[in-house]
Amino acid sequence: MNDTCPTCRHYAALREQARRAGDHSKATDYEVLRRRHPAHTVRIPRQPEGRAV
């Protein structure tokens, strides 16, 4: 987790709150949101046209 990112901290806090409440589905949803929010989205470079990978 990126401790300096306010979005990461927010989602992590919500995840822990959901875990303590026993809602593991919601906790997982918050973890997915934390990992996927735009500041941390992994970009995969496109391959040139006609080139097999």
C-alpha positions, 0 to 999 in steps of 0.5 A, spaced: 500 500 500 502 507 498 501 510 505 502 517 502 496 516 497 490 519 500 486 514 496 490 508 498 489 510 505 481 511 504 480 504 501 484 501 506 480 504 512 474 502 509 476 495 507 478 494 515 472 496 517 468 491 512 473 486 515 471 487 522 464 487 520 464 481 517 463 483 510 469 479 507 465 481 500 465 488 501 472 488 504 475 484 497 471 490 493 475 495 497 481 492 496 480 491 488 478 499 488 485 500 492 489 496 487 485 499 481 484 507 482 487 511 477 494 513 480 496 506 480 493 503 474 498 499 470 499 501 463 501 495 458 505 498 452 502 496 446 505 492 441 507 495 434 501 493 428 503 486 425 508 483 430 506 477 434 508 477 441 
